[in-house]
């Protein structure tokens, strides 16, 4: 595409609205030469400079650039992201459902057909899904290209703007005025002194004046974009392995478990779990009132887990017990986490008296003779238990959270032993083929006929369980920095304004024009102050004058 040469001799890139050197409009100027009506005001958003998206449209790169440089495209990406994010809040994300449940079963059981559809469309893990990440990346690309497409020509234009401007440039500014002045030199000196008092940077050329201040505010939106881009990078880095960890660990008293997200490097042991409650009559009066409002229910004062942190000292070999070295002990309370090596372990929940082990005895139903007992670890049951003397028990089926499904068959809701049930196969010397017994809490069913033996309940062990959250976040400083830069851009663009005042002499006439990116009322007040007590007439606001003229024409 050909460049455009101005009558002043400067060659402007294709797409430039007015000459970069003198300010004379270069687009459609010849077509308007014969028009008597007033020409429209100049578009000063990018100082009339040509943007790349308006100049090139040939190659694939040009078309991609032009697509993402469109503000409308950026807005539509934001709209799609907002809609998708809203849909992701209809039902809880997979992270917040019971960890022992299959997500597909959970959503269908809890929310029916809509829940199943929600899962099948991938909304259960929305914020980590590939297509959501692509939308985030597209928004980032749009911000980067939009910024580069506009900030580069704007920077070039503002950096080399001249003091003396073509008269047609001044006429097509919103604030414009022209009048004859007798004592130009004296008035100009007076004007320059007042402009400096208003903190304007004053430049002179051939007796003409350009006063400018607040140019840095023009970069506010682009500083915003930088902050947003950095924030989006931080958000996307959360899905890079090792950068962000937010895992749940349910730890039982006396149990030692690998800390999630540490790749087996750290282990945590629960020494004990404590719960303190408010007791009526022993606390402050306000707590007695709270207990009464709760219907005399238990009101928790504090719950904590006393833990010991271990570090693995040997290599990780499957099936080999780890060698552990004690690192530290800590009392984890709400808002008082255990911190070590950028990890933080928070107390977020608890469960009292969860079933840990159950004991059963093999008994002859007629004589009540006992042939031995077994103890089942409800978290990790064995397949077979040998009682000796030819007697043994096989655990054919285990249902940690037992219920009968729609087909009337035993099933489990979760893997948590809330309501354990078992299918035992009992072997004895006189029953080598075994007898089958279904045993649940307060239930003992013989599904295939009368048995000689039964499994009698003989004891139960319960433990308190701590609900802990393990967190590590290497992206937080990026998010904080992005947010801080964004706010700097907001302040920069909101509380300062780019104002320019051109004062040019032509023989005995003086032309005054002004432009600002916002707050025209403030600019006109400053021009009024600067021109007071001089022979230079105050310029008019051409927009206000046009509106007033239109109103009078309508009323007439």
N, C-alpha and C positions, 0 to 999 in steps of 0.2 A: 504494500500500500504506500502511495506517494506521500512525502512530507509536504507541509504547507508553508510557503514562504510569505512572510508579512512584508508590508511596504517599507518597514524600517530595516529590512534586510535579514532579520532573524528567521532561521528555518525551524519550524515547529513540527513535532511528530504528528502523524495522522491521528485525528480524534481530539486535538487540542481545541478548546472552545475560544480562548482568546490568547493573544500572543504572549509568550513567556517573558519577552523583553519589554515591550511597551504597553501591553494590556489591550491593544486594539482587538475587538472581536474578529475572528477569522472564519466562523461558520455561518453561512447563509447571510453574510453581511451584504453581498452584492444584491441578493434578492430583495433586501429591505431598503435599498437605497431610495427607491421611488415612493416608499410609503410615508405618508404624512403623520400617521399616528405614532405615538410614543412607543419606542422599542421596549421589550420586556427587560426586567432586571437580569443581571448576569448570575449564572449559577456558580457560586463561590465555594461549593462544598470541597472540591479538591483543587481549588485555585485554577480551574479551567484546564488542568493538565490531562493529557490522554492516559487512560488506564490500559493496561495490557489486555484486559478482557474486551475492551472496546476497539482494539487495534488489530488483533490477530484472531483469525478463525479459519485456519486452513488444515493444520495437522490434527492428529488425534490428541496430542498434548494440549493444543489450543482449546479443543472442544471440552476436554476434562477440566482444564483451568477455568474456562468460562462457566461451566456448570457449577463448580464449587465456589466461584467468586460471587455468585448471585446471592443476595441477601434473602430472597424468597426461598431458595433451596435450603439455606441455613435455618430459616424459620420452620419450614416443613419438617426438617430433621428433628428439631426441638419438639415440635408438636407430636411426632410419632414416638419419640422417646418418652414424653409425658404420658401419652396414652398407654404405652407399654408398661411404664412404671406404675401407673394407676391399676392396670389389670393385675400386676404382680402383688398388689395388696389385698385383692379380693379374698384370697385364702392364704393361710400361712405358708411361707417358703419351707422347702424340705429341711432346712437347717433347724427349724423350730417345731418339727413334728416329733413324736416319740421316737428315739433313736433305734428302738428294737423293731419297729414296724416297717413293713415293706411299703415304700411310698405309693406304689400303684394301688395297693389294697387300702391304705389309709385314706387317700382322697376319695375313693369310690365309696367306702364305708361311711365316711363322715359327711360327704356332700353330694352323694348320688351321681347322677349322670353328668352334672356340671363339673363335679370334682374329677371324674374320670377324664372328661374332655380337657380340663385344666391341666391334668398331668400329661396327657398325650400330646398337647400342644407345647409342652416344655415350660409352662409358666411356673411350675413348682420350683425351678432352679433358674429363675429369669435372669437375675443380675450377674450370673456367671456364664450364661449361655453364649454360644458363639455369635448368634445374630445380634444380641444386645451389645456385645463388644464391638461388632462391626458398626453398629449405629453410633456408638461412642467415638469410634475411630473416624467415622465420616464427619461427625460434628467437629472433631479436632482438626481434620483436614480442611473443612469449610472455614473454620476460624483462621487457620494459618494463611490460606490462599486469599480470603477476603482482606486480611490485614495487609499482606504483601502487595496485593493488587492496588490498594489505596494509599498505603503509607509511603511507598517509594516515590510515586509522582508528587504527592503532597510535600514530602521532605524536599525534593528537588526544587519545586516551585517556591516554597517559602524561603529556602536558602538563598536563591538568587533573584528575589523580587526587587525591582528597581524602585527608586524614589519617584522619578518623573514617569507619569503614566499618560497614555493617550486620553484625549478629552472624552472620547466615546466610552472609555472604560469608567471614567468618573461619573459621567451622566447616567450610567446604568447601575449605579450603586443605589441602595435604598435611601441613604441619607445624602442629599446633594443640594448644593446652593452655589450661586454665582452672582457677584455684584462688583461694582466699580469702587475702588478704594483710592483715596488721595495720598495718604502717608503710608505707603506699603512697608517701607523699611522699619519704621517705628512699630507698626502694628505686628510685624513678623517677630521682632525681638520680644515684644510683650507676650505673644502667643507661645513662643518657644520656652520662655521662663515658666509660664503656667503649666505647660505640658510636662516639664520636668518635675514640677511640684506634684503632679498627679502620677508620677513614677512611670512616665512614658520614656521609651528610648527614642531619641530624636535623631533622624538622619537628614542631611541636606545635600541637594544636588542642583546646580544651576539656579539657585535661589528658591527652589521648591523644598517642601518639607514632607517627610513621612514619619509620623509618630506611631509607635507600636508598643504594646505591652500584653503580657499574658499568652505569648505564643505557645509556651509549654503546655497550656491546657488543651491544645489541639491533639496532643498525643494521649490524652486520657482514655478514649475508647480503645486505643491499641494496647495501652498498658492493661486495660481490662481483659482484652483478648489474651495477652500473655499470661495473666493470672489464671484465666479459665483453661487455657491449654495445659498449663502446669498442673492444675487441679485434675483435669481429665487424665493426664499421664499418671498421676498418683493413684487415681481410682482404678485405672487399668492394671497398674503394677500390683494391685492387691490380689490379682489372679495369677501372678507369677509365683511358682513354688518357692517357698522360703521367705517371701517378702511380707506376707500377712498370714497370721494363724489365728483362728478363733474356733477352738474345739472344745467339746464337752467331755468331761471325765467324771464318771460315777464311781466313787471309791468307797469301799466298805471298810468298817473298822478292822484293823489287823491286816488288811490286804495291801500288797505292794503291786503297783501297776506301772507300765510304761507311760510316760507323759506324752500325750498326742502331739504330733508336729515336731518332735525332737529326733525322729528317726532312731529311736531306741537308745539315745545318749543319756537321757535322764529318766529316773524312776522315782515314784512318790509312794510313801507308805503312810497310811492313816493310823496313827497311834491311838486316837480316841476322838469321838465326836461328842460335843457338849451342847445342850440346849438349856437356856435360862429363861424362865417365864416370870411375869409380874404376878405377885401374890396379893390378893385382896387384903387390905388391912396392914400390909407391911411396906407399902409404897407410898408415894406422895398422893395427895387427894385426887389430883387430876388423873392418875392411873387407875384409881378405884372407880372413877366415873367411866373411864374407857372400858374397864372390865365389865361393868354393868351394862354398858351399851352393846358390848359384844355378847350379851346373854350369858355372862359368867364363863365364856369359853376361854381356852388357853390363849393368852396374849404373849407372844414371844418377845423377850427383852434382848436376847443375844443368842446366836448360834455360831459355833466355830468348829474348825477341824484342826487338831494338833497333828502336824505332819513332819516327816523327815524326808529330805531330798537326798537322793543318791545319784552318783554319776557312774556310768559303766566304764570299766577300765580295760576290758578285753574286747576282742573283735566279735562282731555279731555273727554267730554261727547258728543256723536253724536247729532247734532241738536241744541246744546247750544252755544250761542255766547261766545267767550273766553274773560276772564278778562285779560287785558294787562297792563303791567307796562313799561314805557319808559326806555330804557337802554342808548341810545346815539343817536346823530344826526351826519351825515357825508355827505360830498360832494364826491360822487364816480366819479372819472375820470379814464381815461385809465392809467393803471399802478399805480393808487392810490386807492386801494381797501378799503372797509370797513372790519376791522378785529375785531373779538370778539370770545372768547371761541374756539380757533383753527379753526374757520370758516373764510373764506375770500370771499367777494362778489366783483366781478370785473365788470366793464363796458366794454362790448364787442360789442354791437350793439345798434341800435335804429331804430324807425319807426315813421315818422312824420305824423300827421293828420290821424290816423286810425279812422274809423267809430266807434262811441261809442253808440249813441242812434239815432233812427229815429222816427219822429212824423208823424202821419197820422190823417186825419179828415174824418169822415163818412158824405158824402154829397149826397143830392138828385140831380141826374143828370139833371132833368128838371128845378127845381126851384133854384138850388144851395144852398138850405137850409142846414145848418150844424146841426148835431145831437150829436156832441161831438168829442173829440180828444183822441188819445192814444199815449203814448210814449213807444217804445220798446227798452229794453236793449238788444243790439245785442249780448252780451256775455251770457246773461241769460234771454231769453224772457219768458213771461208768456203764459199759454195756453188760458186764457180767459180774456177779458177786458169788464167791465160793464160800459156803457155810461149813464145809468139811463133812466127812462121813457119807459122801454121795449126795449131799443136799446142796443145791445151788439155785441162784435166781438170775434170770435174764431180763433185762429191761427192754421189752419189745418196742414200747413207744413212751414218749414223755411229752406232756403238754404243760409248759410253764404257766400259761394264763388260760386255763381250760374253759371252753364253752362248747355247746352243741351248735353246729352250723345249720344252714337251711335244709340240708339233706339228713339231719339227725345224726351226723357223725361227729365224734369228738375232734376238736381243733383248738388252736391257740390264738389269742388275740395279739400277744406280744411275746418277746423272749424273756420278759421280766417275770420272776416266779410270784405273781400275785395270787394265783389260785392253781397250784400244781396238781396234776393228775398223772397217773402212771398206768401202763399196761404191763403187768408182770407175767412171766412164764416161770412157774415153779417146778423144779426137778427134784425127785426123790428116788431112792432105790426101788420103791414099788410103783413109781410113776415115771419111768424113763422117758416117755414121750412128752411129759410136762403137762401142767394145768395152767389155764389162762385166767387171770383175775384183773379186773379194772378197778383201780383204787384212786379215789379223790377224797377231798375233805368231807368227812361224814358220809362217804359213799364207798361201798364195796360190792361190786357187781361181778357176777360170774356169767359171761356172755355165751359160753358154749356148753352150759350144763352144770350140774352139781359137782363141786370140787371137794376133795378130801382135805386140802390144805387151804389156808388163807394167809394174807399178809396183814397183820394187825399193827395199827399205829402205836409206836412206843415212845416217841419224843420228837421235839422240834427245837431248833436253835435259830434265833433271830439276831440280826445285826442292824445297826443304824448305817445309813448310806449318805455320803456327802455329795452334793451336786456342785462340781467345780468347773470353772471355765478357764481354759489355757489360752493366753493371748500373747502375740508378738506382732508388732507393727513397725516395719521399716519405712512405711509410706507416709506416716503421720506428719513428718517434717515437710514433705513435699506438698501435702494437702494444706498444711498451715501456711507455707510460703506462698502457694498459689492463691490462697484466700487473702493473705496480707497484700500481695501485689494487686489483686482485683480491687480491694478497698482503696488502695492508693490511687488507682485509676479512676475510681468513682469520685473520690475527693478532688482529684486533679481536674476532672472534667466538669464537676458540679459547682465548685466554689471559686473558680477563676474563669475568666473569659478572654478570648483573643480579640483585642480591639485595635483597629487601625484608623488613623485620620490622615487624609491626604490634603495638603494645602498647597495649591499651585498658583503661580502668577502668570498672567497672559496679558502683556501690555499693562494697562492700569486696572485690569480686572483680576479678581481673585476667585478661584474655584475651591470649594471645600466639599469633600466627600468623606464618608465614614462607613465602616463595616465592622460587624461583630458576629461571632457565631451564636451568641445568645445575649439576652438582656439588652434590647435596643433602648429601653427607657434609660438605663444607666449610661449608655454611650451618648445619648442625646443630652443628658444632664451635664456630662463632662465637656462636651463640645460647647454647650451654652456657657459654662464657667470659663472655658478657655477664650472664647470670643468676646466675652463681656468687656466693656470699656475699650473696644477697638472699632474701627470703621468697617470691619468685615461682618457681613450679615450672617445671621444664624441660618444654616441650611434647613431644608424641610424634609420631612419623612414622606417619601413618594407613595408608600403603601397607604399611610393614613390619609394623604391628600386624595388618592384615587378612591378610597372607600367613602370619604366624605362627599366627593363629587358624584359617585354612584347613588348615594343616599339622597342627595338633593335632586338628582334627576328622577328618581322614583317618586319622591314627594311632589315634584313639579308635574 
